[in-house]
């Protein structure tokens, strides 16, 4: 190496942070890196050459709105972007019309081109709340998949064995239960592997349930002479009910376009134990900071409500700005804290299927009060409601036939009279 070349090498190496720092930032909240030594090697090569890694996340626009569960992987893509690497957001406008078989027990109904295009438009508007618009490479897999001929598909299928495909737990379960599997579902991970080939990705991100697809993508890249990407998976975010993954269909979600106060209130409704994973997966707090907060709460030097308010404020701030976060926190404090909800307010649970209102899956508030022993009799429950002595989430309920939907998991704050205050969990 000549003397004149040395400054150039130093300059390229200093374009990126030391690999140890990058890896520590990348690994926050991660479930698995497959294989981690290869990621380290790619980061080292990138730092030496000054060439950023190509990191991509593929999302099928199967619904119009995103919720916080979707942002867990999006935030990890943003972390790579923060480190100076190329963030590629791939919209699976072609693959969405096939349907990802991951985690489903039956063949998905196909979406129309109109549905996919409409959803894709709103996805982009929402992801830029997290990703840097100017530094995000947006691609659509219809660019290459819609141009494939029958012979291309046949050759692609010849690069992967059916036996390995059927090792997938989703497929094995359906075979055991004599449930049908359509051929196009087998094609899904092979066709989306073409995305990894076309994008020449170094790293692909996905949720833990996407691991099988990501590994097929890595194998197919190698079949086409590429080095093979690293697969990085993120945990599934548990929903507001504290039990199942966040999902709009389950009603246990926080939409990223929701009004700021509603978003704040929903975050404040989660259990104290759940807030730690939210802090890890939905904020940029370091693992050490989260651990320190946990230790302070356990030691009694920090109240869990204080931590949760900070969490809710941060999430609202990320999507609506500082002013909205302050206003939401202030409104919540006026509605709940100023009325002195006790720290040890009991938690009562209503389970789906146990009670009936006007229809299955709903329960009259008067019956709910009786069931959780908030009133000695149904007649007394109705009397309390009619006299305005019952509040649900700060709203006075005067109709004894007011119903609670047991199909929507969530937590309510229930006041009965002046002294009886409960958290009411619908599961």
C-alpha positions as CSV (number, residue, x, y, z in Angstrom):
1,X,0.0,0.0,0.0
2,X,1.4,3.4,-0.9
3,X,1.6,6.2,1.6
4,X,-1.0,8.2,-0.3
5,X,-3.6,5.4,0.0
6,X,-3.5,5.2,3.8
7,X,-5.7,8.3,4.5
8,X,-8.3,6.8,2.1
9,X,-8.5,3.6,4.1
10,X,-8.8,5.5,7.4
11,X,-11.5,7.7,5.9
12,X,-13.7,4.7,4.8
13,X,-13.3,2.9,8.1
14,X,-14.4,6.0,10.0
15,X,-17.6,6.3,7.9
16,X,-19.2,3.7,10.2
17,X,-19.0,3.2,13.9
18,X,-16.8,0.4,15.3
19,X,-18.3,-3.0,14.7
20,X,-18.8,-3.6,18.4
21,X,-20.9,-0.5,18.8
22,X,-22.9,-1.2,15.7
23,X,-23.6,-4.8,16.9
24,X,-24.7,-3.7,20.3
25,X,-27.2,-1.2,18.8
26,X,-28.4,-3.8,16.3
27,X,-28.9,-6.6,18.9
28,X,-31.2,-4.6,21.2
29,X,-34.5,-6.5,21.4
30,X,-33.5,-9.0,18.7
31,X,-34.7,-12.6,19.0
32,X,-32.2,-14.2,16.7
33,X,-29.4,-13.5,14.2
34,X,-28.7,-16.3,11.8
35,X,-25.8,-16.6,11.7
36,X,-24.3,-13.9,14.0
37,X,-20.7,-14.4,12.9
38,X,-21.6,-13.7,9.3
39,X,-23.3,-10.4,10.4
40,X,-20.1,-9.4,12.2
41,X,-18.0,-10.3,9.1
42,X,-20.4,-8.2,6.9
43,X,-20.2,-5.3,9.2
44,X,-16.4,-5.5,9.3
45,X,-16.2,-5.6,5.5
46,X,-18.6,-2.7,5.2
47,X,-16.5,-0.6,7.6
48,X,-13.3,-1.4,5.7
49,X,-14.8,-0.6,2.3
50,X,-17.1,2.3,3.3
51,X,-19.9,0.5,1.5
52,X,-23.2,0.3,3.4
53,X,-25.0,-3.0,3.9
54,X,-28.3,-3.5,2.1
55,X,-30.9,-4.3,4.7
56,X,-34.4,-5.0,3.8
57,X,-37.8,-5.6,5.2
58,X,-40.6,-7.0,3.1
59,X,-44.2,-6.2,4.0
60,X,-47.3,-7.5,2.2
61,X,-50.0,-4.7,2.3
62,X,-52.8,-7.0,3.4
63,X,-54.6,-4.4,5.5
64,X,-54.9,-0.6,5.3
65,X,-53.4,0.3,8.7
66,X,-50.3,-0.5,10.7
67,X,-50.2,-0.9,14.5
68,X,-47.4,-0.9,17.1
69,X,-46.8,-4.6,16.5
70,X,-45.7,-3.8,12.9
71,X,-43.3,-1.1,14.1
72,X,-41.1,-3.5,16.0
73,X,-39.4,-4.7,12.8
74,X,-39.6,-1.3,11.2
75,X,-37.7,0.2,14.1
76,X,-35.0,-2.3,13.6
77,X,-34.7,-1.3,10.0
78,X,-34.4,2.3,11.2
79,X,-31.6,1.2,13.5
80,X,-29.6,0.0,10.5
81,X,-30.5,3.3,8.8
82,X,-29.2,5.2,11.8
83,X,-25.9,3.4,11.5
84,X,-25.5,4.5,7.8
85,X,-26.6,1.3,6.1
86,X,-29.1,1.2,3.2
87,X,-32.7,0.6,4.4
88,X,-34.8,-1.0,1.7
89,X,-38.6,-1.1,2.4
90,X,-40.1,-3.7,0.0
91,X,-43.8,-3.6,-0.6
92,X,-45.0,-7.0,-1.5
93,X,-47.7,-5.9,-3.9
94,X,-47.4,-9.1,-6.0
95,X,-46.9,-11.5,-3.1
96,X,-49.9,-10.0,-1.2
97,X,-52.1,-11.3,-3.9
98,X,-50.8,-14.9,-3.1
99,X,-51.0,-14.7,0.7
100,X,-48.3,-15.6,3.2
101,X,-49.2,-19.0,4.7
102,X,-47.3,-18.3,7.9
103,X,-49.3,-19.0,11.0
104,X,-52.6,-19.7,9.2
105,X,-54.7,-22.8,9.5
106,X,-56.4,-22.5,6.1
107,X,-55.7,-21.0,2.7
108,X,-56.1,-17.2,2.7
109,X,-58.6,-15.6,0.3
110,X,-56.6,-13.7,-2.4
111,X,-56.6,-9.9,-2.5
112,X,-57.5,-7.9,-5.5
113,X,-55.0,-5.6,-7.2
114,X,-57.2,-2.6,-6.1
115,X,-57.1,-3.7,-2.5
116,X,-53.4,-4.2,-2.5
117,X,-52.7,-0.8,-4.2
118,X,-54.9,1.0,-1.7
119,X,-53.2,-0.6,1.2
120,X,-49.7,0.0,-0.2
121,X,-50.4,3.8,-0.4
122,X,-51.4,4.1,3.2
123,X,-48.5,1.9,4.3
124,X,-46.0,4.3,2.8
125,X,-47.6,7.3,4.5
126,X,-47.3,5.5,7.8
127,X,-43.8,4.0,7.6
128,X,-42.3,7.4,7.1
129,X,-43.3,8.2,10.7
130,X,-40.4,5.9,11.5
131,X,-38.1,5.7,8.5
132,X,-36.2,8.6,7.0
133,X,-38.1,9.4,3.8
134,X,-35.1,10.7,2.0
135,X,-32.8,7.8,2.8
136,X,-35.2,4.9,2.3
137,X,-35.2,2.8,-0.8
138,X,-38.7,1.7,-1.7
139,X,-39.3,-1.2,-4.0
140,X,-42.3,-3.2,-5.2
141,X,-41.8,-6.9,-5.9
142,X,-44.2,-6.7,-8.8
143,X,-41.2,-5.1,-10.6
144,X,-39.7,-8.6,-11.1
145,X,-42.3,-11.1,-10.1
146,X,-45.0,-10.0,-12.5
147,X,-42.5,-10.4,-15.4
148,X,-41.7,-14.0,-14.7
149,X,-42.6,-16.6,-17.3
150,X,-43.8,-20.2,-16.6
151,X,-40.3,-21.5,-17.4
152,X,-38.8,-19.1,-14.8
153,X,-41.2,-20.4,-12.1
154,X,-40.4,-24.1,-13.1
155,X,-36.6,-23.4,-12.8
156,X,-37.1,-21.7,-9.5
157,X,-39.1,-24.6,-8.1
158,X,-36.2,-26.9,-9.1
159,X,-33.9,-25.1,-6.7
160,X,-35.7,-26.3,-3.6
161,X,-37.0,-29.6,-2.3
162,X,-40.6,-30.3,-1.4
163,X,-39.6,-32.3,1.7
164,X,-37.9,-29.3,3.2
165,X,-40.9,-27.1,2.4
166,X,-43.2,-29.5,4.2
167,X,-41.0,-29.3,7.4
168,X,-42.7,-26.0,8.0
169,X,-44.9,-26.3,11.1
170,X,-47.8,-24.5,9.5
171,X,-47.9,-27.1,6.7
172,X,-47.2,-30.1,9.0
173,X,-50.1,-29.1,11.3
174,X,-52.5,-28.8,8.4
175,X,-51.5,-32.1,6.9
176,X,-52.0,-33.8,10.3
177,X,-55.5,-32.3,10.5
178,X,-56.3,-33.2,6.9
179,X,-56.7,-29.5,6.0
180,X,-55.9,-28.5,2.4
181,X,-52.8,-26.7,1.3
182,X,-52.9,-25.0,-2.0
183,X,-49.9,-25.2,-4.4
184,X,-49.6,-21.4,-4.6
185,X,-48.9,-21.4,-0.8
186,X,-45.8,-23.6,-1.4
187,X,-44.7,-21.1,-4.1
188,X,-45.0,-18.1,-1.7
189,X,-41.6,-18.4,0.0
190,X,-39.9,-19.3,-3.2
191,X,-41.3,-16.3,-5.1
192,X,-40.4,-13.9,-2.2
193,X,-36.9,-15.4,-2.2
194,X,-36.6,-13.7,-5.6
195,X,-36.9,-10.5,-3.7
196,X,-33.7,-11.2,-1.8
197,X,-32.0,-12.2,-5.1
198,X,-33.2,-9.1,-6.9
199,X,-32.3,-6.7,-4.1
200,X,-28.9,-8.5,-3.4
201,X,-29.6,-8.0,0.3
202,X,-27.0,-8.5,3.0
203,X,-29.6,-8.7,5.8
204,X,-33.3,-9.4,5.8
205,X,-35.5,-8.5,8.8
206,X,-38.7,-10.3,9.9
207,X,-40.7,-11.4,12.9
208,X,-39.9,-14.7,14.6
209,X,-42.8,-16.3,12.8
210,X,-41.1,-15.4,9.5
211,X,-37.9,-17.3,10.2
212,X,-38.7,-20.2,7.8
213,X,-39.3,-17.8,4.9
214,X,-36.1,-15.9,5.7
215,X,-34.0,-19.0,5.7
216,X,-35.4,-20.1,2.4
217,X,-34.6,-16.7,1.0
218,X,-31.0,-17.1,2.2
219,X,-30.8,-20.6,0.5
220,X,-32.2,-19.4,-2.8
221,X,-29.7,-16.5,-2.8
222,X,-26.9,-19.0,-2.7
223,X,-28.5,-21.0,-5.5
224,X,-28.2,-17.9,-7.6
225,X,-24.5,-17.3,-6.7
226,X,-24.9,-14.7,-4.0
227,X,-23.2,-14.8,-0.6
228,X,-26.4,-15.4,1.3
229,X,-28.1,-12.9,3.5
230,X,-28.1,-12.8,7.3
231,X,-31.6,-13.4,8.8
232,X,-32.5,-11.2,11.7
233,X,-35.8,-11.9,13.6
234,X,-37.6,-9.7,16.1
235,X,-40.0,-10.9,18.8
236,X,-43.8,-10.7,18.4
237,X,-45.3,-7.8,20.3
238,X,-47.9,-9.0,22.8
239,X,-51.1,-7.0,22.6
240,X,-52.9,-5.0,25.3
241,X,-54.5,-8.1,26.7
242,X,-51.1,-9.3,27.8
243,X,-51.7,-12.8,26.3
244,X,-51.9,-12.8,22.5
245,X,-49.9,-11.1,19.8
246,X,-51.1,-7.6,18.9
247,X,-53.7,-7.9,16.2
248,X,-56.4,-5.7,14.9
249,X,-58.8,-8.6,14.5
250,X,-58.3,-9.4,18.2
251,X,-58.9,-5.8,19.2
252,X,-55.8,-5.7,21.4
253,X,-53.9,-3.2,19.3
254,X,-52.7,0.4,19.2
255,X,-52.9,1.8,15.7
256,X,-50.1,4.2,14.8
257,X,-52.6,6.7,13.3
258,X,-54.9,6.7,16.3
259,X,-55.6,9.9,18.1
260,X,-52.9,10.8,20.6
261,X,-55.0,10.6,23.8
262,X,-56.5,7.2,22.7
263,X,-53.0,5.9,22.1
264,X,-51.8,7.2,25.5
265,X,-54.8,5.7,27.3
266,X,-54.3,2.3,25.7
267,X,-50.6,2.2,26.6
268,X,-51.5,3.1,30.2
269,X,-53.9,0.2,30.3
270,X,-51.2,-2.5,29.9
271,X,-50.0,-4.5,32.8
272,X,-46.8,-3.4,34.7
273,X,-45.1,-6.7,33.6
274,X,-45.9,-6.0,29.9
275,X,-44.5,-2.5,29.9
276,X,-40.9,-3.8,30.0
277,X,-41.1,-5.5,26.7
278,X,-42.8,-2.4,25.3
279,X,-39.9,-0.3,26.5
280,X,-37.4,-2.7,24.9
281,X,-39.2,-3.1,21.5
282,X,-40.9,0.3,21.0
283,X,-38.4,2.8,22.3
284,X,-34.7,3.4,21.9
285,X,-34.0,2.9,25.6
286,X,-30.9,0.7,26.0
287,X,-31.0,-2.7,27.6
288,X,-29.0,-1.2,30.6
289,X,-31.5,1.6,31.0
290,X,-34.5,-0.8,31.0
291,X,-32.7,-3.0,33.5
292,X,-32.0,0.0,35.7
293,X,-35.6,1.0,35.7
294,X,-36.7,-2.5,36.6
295,X,-34.4,-2.6,39.5
296,X,-35.6,0.8,40.7
297,X,-39.2,-0.4,40.5
298,X,-38.4,-3.6,42.4
299,X,-36.5,-1.6,45.0
300,X,-39.5,0.8,45.5
301,X,-37.6,3.9,44.5
302,X,-39.6,4.4,41.3
303,X,-43.3,3.9,40.9
304,X,-44.3,1.7,37.9
305,X,-46.9,4.3,36.9
306,X,-44.1,6.8,36.5
307,X,-42.3,4.4,34.1
308,X,-45.5,3.7,32.2
309,X,-46.3,7.4,31.8
310,X,-42.9,7.9,30.4
311,X,-43.4,5.0,28.0
312,X,-46.8,6.2,26.8
313,X,-45.5,9.8,26.3
314,X,-42.6,8.5,24.2
315,X,-44.8,6.5,21.9
316,X,-47.2,9.3,21.4
317,X,-44.3,11.7,20.9
318,X,-42.9,9.4,18.2
319,X,-46.1,9.5,16.1
320,X,-47.7,12.8,17.0
321,X,-45.0,15.1,18.4
322,X,-44.0,16.7,21.7
323,X,-47.0,18.9,22.1
324,X,-49.5,16.1,21.5
325,X,-47.7,13.9,24.0
326,X,-47.8,16.5,26.7
327,X,-51.5,17.2,26.1
328,X,-52.3,13.5,26.2
329,X,-50.4,13.0,29.4
330,X,-52.1,16.0,31.0
331,X,-55.5,14.8,29.9
332,X,-54.9,11.3,31.3
333,X,-53.7,12.7,34.6
334,X,-56.8,14.8,35.0
335,X,-59.1,12.0,34.2
336,X,-57.4,9.2,36.2
337,X,-54.7,10.2,38.6
338,X,-56.2,13.3,40.0
339,X,-59.1,11.2,41.1
340,X,-56.7,9.1,43.1
341,X,-56.9,5.6,41.6
342,X,-55.3,3.5,44.4
343,X,-52.0,1.7,43.5
344,X,-53.5,-1.6,44.7
345,X,-56.8,-1.3,42.9
346,X,-58.1,-4.9,42.4
347,X,-58.2,-6.4,39.0
348,X,-61.3,-8.3,38.0
349,X,-61.6,-10.4,34.9
350,X,-64.5,-11.1,32.5
351,X,-64.0,-14.0,30.1
352,X,-65.5,-14.4,26.6
353,X,-68.3,-16.9,26.5
354,X,-69.2,-16.7,30.2
355,X,-71.9,-14.0,30.0
356,X,-74.7,-13.0,27.8
357,X,-76.2,-9.6,26.9
358,X,-78.3,-8.9,23.9
359,X,-76.2,-11.4,22.0
360,X,-73.5,-14.0,22.6
361,X,-70.1,-12.4,23.4
362,X,-71.6,-9.4,25.1
363,X,-72.6,-8.8,28.8
364,X,-74.8,-6.2,30.4
365,X,-72.9,-3.9,32.7
366,X,-75.4,-4.7,35.5
367,X,-74.6,-8.4,35.2
368,X,-70.9,-7.7,35.1
369,X,-71.1,-5.8,38.4
370,X,-72.9,-8.7,40.0
371,X,-70.4,-11.2,38.7
372,X,-67.3,-9.4,40.0
373,X,-69.1,-8.7,43.4
374,X,-69.2,-5.0,42.8
375,X,-72.9,-5.1,43.8
376,X,-74.8,-7.5,46.1
377,X,-77.7,-8.1,43.7
378,X,-78.7,-7.4,40.2
379,X,-81.4,-5.0,41.4
380,X,-78.8,-3.1,43.4
381,X,-76.5,-3.1,40.3
382,X,-79.2,-1.6,38.2
383,X,-80.1,1.0,40.9
384,X,-76.4,2.1,41.1
385,X,-76.2,2.5,37.4
386,X,-79.5,4.5,37.1
387,X,-78.3,6.9,39.8
388,X,-75.1,7.7,38.0
389,X,-72.9,5.9,40.5
390,X,-71.0,3.8,37.9
391,X,-68.2,5.0,35.7
392,X,-66.4,3.1,32.9
393,X,-63.2,4.6,31.8
394,X,-64.3,8.0,33.2
395,X,-67.7,8.0,31.5
396,X,-70.8,7.9,33.7
397,X,-73.1,5.0,32.6
398,X,-76.8,5.4,33.4
399,X,-78.2,2.6,31.3
400,X,-78.3,-0.8,33.1
401,X,-78.4,-2.5,29.7
402,X,-75.1,-0.9,28.6
403,X,-73.0,-3.7,27.2
404,X,-69.4,-4.6,27.3
405,X,-68.1,-6.4,24.2
406,X,-66.2,-9.5,25.4
407,X,-64.9,-10.1,21.9
408,X,-62.5,-7.1,22.3
409,X,-59.8,-7.7,24.9
410,X,-58.9,-4.6,26.9
411,X,-58.7,-3.2,30.4
412,X,-61.3,-0.7,31.8
413,X,-61.2,1.5,34.9
414,X,-64.4,0.8,36.7
415,X,-65.8,3.0,39.5
416,X,-68.8,1.9,41.6
417,X,-69.9,4.5,44.1
418,X,-67.3,6.7,45.8
419,X,-64.9,4.0,47.1
420,X,-65.0,0.9,44.9
421,X,-62.5,1.2,42.1
422,X,-61.5,-1.8,39.9
423,X,-59.5,-2.6,36.9
424,X,-61.8,-4.7,34.7
425,X,-59.9,-7.0,32.3
426,X,-61.8,-8.4,29.3
427,X,-60.1,-11.5,28.0
